[in-house]
């Protein structure tokens, strides 16, 4: 999606909305009393409606690695 092409339909009408710190757009990264959130960038294909979210790398991925369950490759 970041390259402007939808991976689902190959559409080229892709739009981006940068992450904002509004509570309704935040993704919870750490679910305890002291919660940490991140504002994802959103990419949407206007052809088929497919949506992808991307988190800012430097600030958030270490928290995900520490607190989320990894999905094993099959």
PyMOL CGO cylinders between C-alpha atoms (Angstrom):
from pymol import cmd
from pymol.cgo import CYLINDER

trace = [
    CYLINDER, 0.00, 0.00, 0.00, 2.81, 2.40, 0.78, 0.3, 1, 1, 1, 1, 1, 1,
    CYLINDER, 2.81, 2.40, 0.78, 3.85, 2.16, -2.86, 0.3, 1, 1, 1, 1, 1, 1,
    CYLINDER, 3.85, 2.16, -2.86, 0.42, 3.38, -4.04, 0.3, 1, 1, 1, 1, 1, 1,
    CYLINDER, 0.42, 3.38, -4.04, -0.76, -0.04, -5.24, 0.3, 1, 1, 1, 1, 1, 1,
    CYLINDER, -0.76, -0.04, -5.24, -3.34, -2.13, -3.41, 0.3, 1, 1, 1, 1, 1, 1,
    CYLINDER, -3.34, -2.13, -3.41, -2.10, -5.68, -2.69, 0.3, 1, 1, 1, 1, 1, 1,
    CYLINDER, -2.10, -5.68, -2.69, -5.67, -7.05, -2.87, 0.3, 1, 1, 1, 1, 1, 1,
    CYLINDER, -5.67, -7.05, -2.87, -7.01, -5.63, -6.13, 0.3, 1, 1, 1, 1, 1, 1,
    CYLINDER, -7.01, -5.63, -6.13, -3.97, -3.91, -7.71, 0.3, 1, 1, 1, 1, 1, 1,
    CYLINDER, -3.97, -3.91, -7.71, -5.92, -0.66, -7.65, 0.3, 1, 1, 1, 1, 1, 1,
    CYLINDER, -5.92, -0.66, -7.65, -3.90, 2.54, -7.85, 0.3, 1, 1, 1, 1, 1, 1,
    CYLINDER, -3.90, 2.54, -7.85, -6.27, 4.83, -6.00, 0.3, 1, 1, 1, 1, 1, 1,
    CYLINDER, -6.27, 4.83, -6.00, -4.62, 4.57, -2.57, 0.3, 1, 1, 1, 1, 1, 1,
    CYLINDER, -4.62, 4.57, -2.57, -4.94, 7.29, 0.06, 0.3, 1, 1, 1, 1, 1, 1,
    CYLINDER, -4.94, 7.29, 0.06, -3.01, 7.86, 3.28, 0.3, 1, 1, 1, 1, 1, 1,
    CYLINDER, -3.01, 7.86, 3.28, -4.03, 9.51, 6.56, 0.3, 1, 1, 1, 1, 1, 1,
    CYLINDER, -4.03, 9.51, 6.56, -1.22, 10.16, 9.01, 0.3, 1, 1, 1, 1, 1, 1,
    CYLINDER, -1.22, 10.16, 9.01, -1.73, 8.92, 12.56, 0.3, 1, 1, 1, 1, 1, 1,
    CYLINDER, -1.73, 8.92, 12.56, -3.25, 11.34, 15.02, 0.3, 1, 1, 1, 1, 1, 1,
    CYLINDER, -3.25, 11.34, 15.02, -3.25, 11.30, 18.81, 0.3, 1, 1, 1, 1, 1, 1,
    CYLINDER, -3.25, 11.30, 18.81, -7.05, 11.34, 19.16, 0.3, 1, 1, 1, 1, 1, 1,
    CYLINDER, -7.05, 11.34, 19.16, -8.12, 8.59, 21.55, 0.3, 1, 1, 1, 1, 1, 1,
    CYLINDER, -8.12, 8.59, 21.55, -10.47, 6.92, 19.07, 0.3, 1, 1, 1, 1, 1, 1,
    CYLINDER, -10.47, 6.92, 19.07, -7.59, 6.39, 16.61, 0.3, 1, 1, 1, 1, 1, 1,
    CYLINDER, -7.59, 6.39, 16.61, -5.03, 5.04, 19.08, 0.3, 1, 1, 1, 1, 1, 1,
    CYLINDER, -5.03, 5.04, 19.08, -4.00, 1.38, 19.20, 0.3, 1, 1, 1, 1, 1, 1,
    CYLINDER, -4.00, 1.38, 19.20, -3.28, 0.01, 22.67, 0.3, 1, 1, 1, 1, 1, 1,
    CYLINDER, -3.28, 0.01, 22.67, 0.15, -1.57, 22.77, 0.3, 1, 1, 1, 1, 1, 1,
    CYLINDER, 0.15, -1.57, 22.77, 0.42, -2.47, 26.44, 0.3, 1, 1, 1, 1, 1, 1,
    CYLINDER, 0.42, -2.47, 26.44, -2.75, -3.51, 28.26, 0.3, 1, 1, 1, 1, 1, 1,
    CYLINDER, -2.75, -3.51, 28.26, -2.04, -2.92, 31.94, 0.3, 1, 1, 1, 1, 1, 1,
    CYLINDER, -2.04, -2.92, 31.94, -2.69, -0.04, 34.33, 0.3, 1, 1, 1, 1, 1, 1,
    CYLINDER, -2.69, -0.04, 34.33, -0.11, 2.10, 32.56, 0.3, 1, 1, 1, 1, 1, 1,
    CYLINDER, -0.11, 2.10, 32.56, -1.23, 1.74, 28.99, 0.3, 1, 1, 1, 1, 1, 1,
    CYLINDER, -1.23, 1.74, 28.99, 0.89, 2.84, 26.07, 0.3, 1, 1, 1, 1, 1, 1,
    CYLINDER, 0.89, 2.84, 26.07, -0.72, 3.66, 22.76, 0.3, 1, 1, 1, 1, 1, 1,
    CYLINDER, -0.72, 3.66, 22.76, 0.35, 4.49, 19.24, 0.3, 1, 1, 1, 1, 1, 1,
    CYLINDER, 0.35, 4.49, 19.24, -1.20, 6.49, 16.44, 0.3, 1, 1, 1, 1, 1, 1,
    CYLINDER, -1.20, 6.49, 16.44, -1.07, 4.40, 13.25, 0.3, 1, 1, 1, 1, 1, 1,
    CYLINDER, -1.07, 4.40, 13.25, -0.87, 5.73, 9.71, 0.3, 1, 1, 1, 1, 1, 1,
    CYLINDER, -0.87, 5.73, 9.71, -3.78, 4.43, 7.65, 0.3, 1, 1, 1, 1, 1, 1,
    CYLINDER, -3.78, 4.43, 7.65, -3.71, 3.46, 3.96, 0.3, 1, 1, 1, 1, 1, 1,
    CYLINDER, -3.71, 3.46, 3.96, -7.00, 2.89, 2.14, 0.3, 1, 1, 1, 1, 1, 1,
    CYLINDER, -7.00, 2.89, 2.14, -7.71, 1.61, -1.36, 0.3, 1, 1, 1, 1, 1, 1,
    CYLINDER, -7.71, 1.61, -1.36, -10.60, 3.63, -2.79, 0.3, 1, 1, 1, 1, 1, 1,
    CYLINDER, -10.60, 3.63, -2.79, -11.16, 0.94, -5.42, 0.3, 1, 1, 1, 1, 1, 1,
    CYLINDER, -11.16, 0.94, -5.42, -11.94, -2.05, -3.16, 0.3, 1, 1, 1, 1, 1, 1,
    CYLINDER, -11.94, -2.05, -3.16, -11.97, -0.58, 0.37, 0.3, 1, 1, 1, 1, 1, 1,
    CYLINDER, -11.97, -0.58, 0.37, -8.98, -2.55, 1.68, 0.3, 1, 1, 1, 1, 1, 1,
    CYLINDER, -8.98, -2.55, 1.68, -7.37, -0.81, 4.69, 0.3, 1, 1, 1, 1, 1, 1,
    CYLINDER, -7.37, -0.81, 4.69, -3.90, -1.21, 6.23, 0.3, 1, 1, 1, 1, 1, 1,
    CYLINDER, -3.90, -1.21, 6.23, -2.49, 0.30, 9.42, 0.3, 1, 1, 1, 1, 1, 1,
    CYLINDER, -2.49, 0.30, 9.42, 1.22, 0.99, 10.02, 0.3, 1, 1, 1, 1, 1, 1,
    CYLINDER, 1.22, 0.99, 10.02, 2.75, 1.93, 13.35, 0.3, 1, 1, 1, 1, 1, 1,
    CYLINDER, 2.75, 1.93, 13.35, 5.70, 4.30, 13.66, 0.3, 1, 1, 1, 1, 1, 1,
    CYLINDER, 5.70, 4.30, 13.66, 8.68, 1.97, 13.92, 0.3, 1, 1, 1, 1, 1, 1,
    CYLINDER, 8.68, 1.97, 13.92, 11.06, 3.60, 16.37, 0.3, 1, 1, 1, 1, 1, 1,
    CYLINDER, 11.06, 3.60, 16.37, 8.55, 4.39, 19.09, 0.3, 1, 1, 1, 1, 1, 1,
    CYLINDER, 8.55, 4.39, 19.09, 6.38, 1.30, 19.17, 0.3, 1, 1, 1, 1, 1, 1,
    CYLINDER, 6.38, 1.30, 19.17, 7.76, -1.95, 17.82, 0.3, 1, 1, 1, 1, 1, 1,
    CYLINDER, 7.76, -1.95, 17.82, 9.87, -2.71, 20.90, 0.3, 1, 1, 1, 1, 1, 1,
    CYLINDER, 9.87, -2.71, 20.90, 6.71, -2.50, 23.05, 0.3, 1, 1, 1, 1, 1, 1,
    CYLINDER, 6.71, -2.50, 23.05, 4.89, -4.88, 20.71, 0.3, 1, 1, 1, 1, 1, 1,
    CYLINDER, 4.89, -4.88, 20.71, 7.77, -7.38, 20.87, 0.3, 1, 1, 1, 1, 1, 1,
    CYLINDER, 7.77, -7.38, 20.87, 7.71, -7.27, 24.68, 0.3, 1, 1, 1, 1, 1, 1,
    CYLINDER, 7.71, -7.27, 24.68, 3.94, -7.46, 25.31, 0.3, 1, 1, 1, 1, 1, 1,
    CYLINDER, 3.94, -7.46, 25.31, 2.18, -9.09, 22.35, 0.3, 1, 1, 1, 1, 1, 1,
    CYLINDER, 2.18, -9.09, 22.35, 2.02, -12.76, 21.46, 0.3, 1, 1, 1, 1, 1, 1,
    CYLINDER, 2.02, -12.76, 21.46, 4.00, -13.66, 18.36, 0.3, 1, 1, 1, 1, 1, 1,
    CYLINDER, 4.00, -13.66, 18.36, 2.18, -15.61, 15.65, 0.3, 1, 1, 1, 1, 1, 1,
    CYLINDER, 2.18, -15.61, 15.65, 4.32, -18.55, 14.47, 0.3, 1, 1, 1, 1, 1, 1,
    CYLINDER, 4.32, -18.55, 14.47, 4.89, -18.94, 10.73, 0.3, 1, 1, 1, 1, 1, 1,
    CYLINDER, 4.89, -18.94, 10.73, 3.34, -22.07, 9.26, 0.3, 1, 1, 1, 1, 1, 1,
]
cmd.load_cgo(trace, "trace")
